[in-house]
Amino acid sequence: MENSWLNMIVCHCGDKKLSLFLRSKKDIDMPTVFEIFGLRFFFFSEDHDPIHVHVVRGDDEAKIAVVPEIELVYNHGLKAQDVKRALKLVKMYKDEIIAAWNEYHD
């Protein structure tokens, strides 16, 4: 697999070391499917099957599989109520998510 990282910047903030990776625009294209209740539902331009969406609120993120069935893949910091709401919204808008994925990736 080709490495798409273009550059890395390392910053020292107090006693913490932060790394910022810069990537090409193509790699960071993240089409938003919809945004509601402060939750942003999106996928990456170079994302892989099976169809899924990433959900973010601030710095917190979850990944939800849409097919073959709707299920939480992982959660990194979203509150339980946000995860529950996100799963419900994915169920409600499943057809629209699949259509957006297929339109973008075809």
RANOR-V166275 format. One record per backbone hydrogen bond with DSSP energy under -0.5 kcal/mol. NH is the residue of the N-H (numbers start at 1). CO is the residue of the C=O. Records with the same first field share a line. If there is no record, write none. Layout:
NH->CO ; CO
This chain:
4->2
6->22
7->22
9->20
11->9 ; 18
13->11 ; 16
14->12
16->13
18->11 ; 16
20->9
21->19
22->7 ; 20
24->4
27->24
28->24 ; 25
29->26
33->41
34->41
36->39
39->36
40->56
41->34 ; 39
42->40 ; 54
43->31
45->29
47->44
53->64
54->42
55->62
56->40
57->60
60->57
61->76
62->55
63->74
64->53
65->71
66->51
67->51
71->65
73->63
74->63
76->61
82->79
83->79
84->80
85->81
86->82
87->83
88->84
89->85
90->86
91->87
92->88
93->89
94->91
97->93
98->94
99->95
100->96
101->97
102->98
103->99
104->100
105->101
106->102
